[in-house]
Amino acid sequence: MSTTPKCPQCNSENVYQDGNLWICPECFHEWSAVAVAEEAPAEADTHKRDAFGNILQDGDSVTVIKELKIKGSSSVVKVGTKVKSIRLTDAGDGHDIACKIDGIGSINLKSEFVKKA
């Protein structure tokens, strides 16, 4: 059973094969099917990283780098808010940090909006 590769340019899973070429309809990148077969499988990076590429771990402190509106509430998490003792999670919606923020309570954040303190 062969697996469909991801686009090497935009990492899209929506690719199709046309003869000896793989084509990505999202970024229009084309590459050889022979080159895909010869490639070694890439090792997946399972580390959670902040907006600047630093590896995050449970218990780290982070700082919010963008003002974040809280869905269903009129409050916001302001830029520069320091969050202590984060917990990394594997939520399917992209929110991969569970934490408590003073004045707001328990909240989930995306790692792309924080930097390691």
C-alpha positions in Angstrom: 0.0 0.0 0.0 1.5 3.3 -1.0 1.0 6.5 0.9 0.3 9.8 -0.6 3.2 12.2 0.1 2.8 15.8 1.4 3.8 18.7 -0.7 7.4 19.6 0.0 6.8 23.3 -0.5 3.6 24.0 1.5 3.2 20.7 3.4 -0.4 20.2 2.0 -1.9 16.7 2.1 -4.1 17.5 -1.0 -1.8 16.3 -3.7 -2.4 14.1 -6.7 -0.3 12.1 -9.2 -0.2 12.9 -12.9 2.0 10.4 -14.7 5.5 10.7 -13.1 4.7 14.0 -11.4 3.0 14.8 -8.1 1.1 18.1 -8.2 -0.1 20.3 -5.3 -3.3 22.2 -6.2 -2.8 24.6 -3.4 0.6 26.0 -4.3 0.9 24.5 -7.8 4.3 22.9 -6.9 5.2 19.9 -9.1 7.8 17.3 -8.2 9.0 13.9 -9.5 7.3 10.7 -8.2 10.7 8.9 -8.5 12.3 11.4 -6.1 9.5 10.7 -3.5 10.1 7.0 -3.7 13.8 7.4 -3.1 13.4 9.7 -0.1 13.8 8.3 3.3 10.8 8.9 5.5 11.3 12.2 7.4 11.4 11.9 11.2 8.5 13.9 12.6 9.3 16.6 15.1 7.1 16.0 18.1 8.3 18.9 20.2 6.0 21.8 20.8 7.7 25.1 19.9 6.9 28.7 20.7 6.6 31.5 18.1 10.5 31.8 17.9 11.2 28.1 17.6 12.2 27.4 21.2 11.2 24.0 22.5 8.5 24.2 25.2 8.2 21.8 28.2 5.7 21.2 31.0 6.2 23.7 33.8 7.8 26.4 31.6 6.8 30.1 31.9 5.8 31.9 28.7 4.8 35.4 27.7 1.9 36.2 25.3 3.1 38.1 22.2 -0.2 39.0 20.7 -3.5 40.4 22.2 -5.8 37.4 22.3 -9.6 37.8 22.4 -11.3 35.1 24.5 -14.2 33.5 22.6 -17.5 33.9 24.3 -16.2 36.6 26.7 -15.5 40.3 26.6 -12.1 40.0 28.2 -8.8 39.7 26.4 -5.3 38.4 27.2 -3.0 41.4 26.8 0.4 41.4 25.1 3.2 40.8 27.7 1.0 38.7 30.0 3.3 36.2 31.8 1.9 32.7 32.2 3.6 30.3 34.7 3.6 26.5 34.9 2.2 25.7 31.5 1.0 22.2 30.7 1.4 20.8 27.1 -1.6 19.0 25.6 -2.5 17.4 22.3 -5.8 19.1 21.5 -6.8 18.5 18.0 -7.8 22.2 17.5 -4.3 23.6 17.7 -4.6 24.8 21.3 -1.6 22.9 22.7 -1.0 24.8 26.0 -3.2 24.5 29.0 -2.6 27.1 31.8 -4.2 29.4 34.3 -4.0 33.2 33.9 -4.6 35.5 36.9 -7.8 37.4 36.5 -9.1 35.1 33.7 -8.8 31.5 34.9 -8.1 28.3 33.1 -7.5 28.7 29.4 -5.9 26.9 26.4 -3.5 28.8 24.2 -1.8 28.1 20.9 2.0 27.9 21.1 2.4 30.2 18.1 1.2 33.2 20.2 3.7 32.8 23.1 7.4 33.0 23.6 9.4 31.2 26.2 10.2 33.4 29.2 
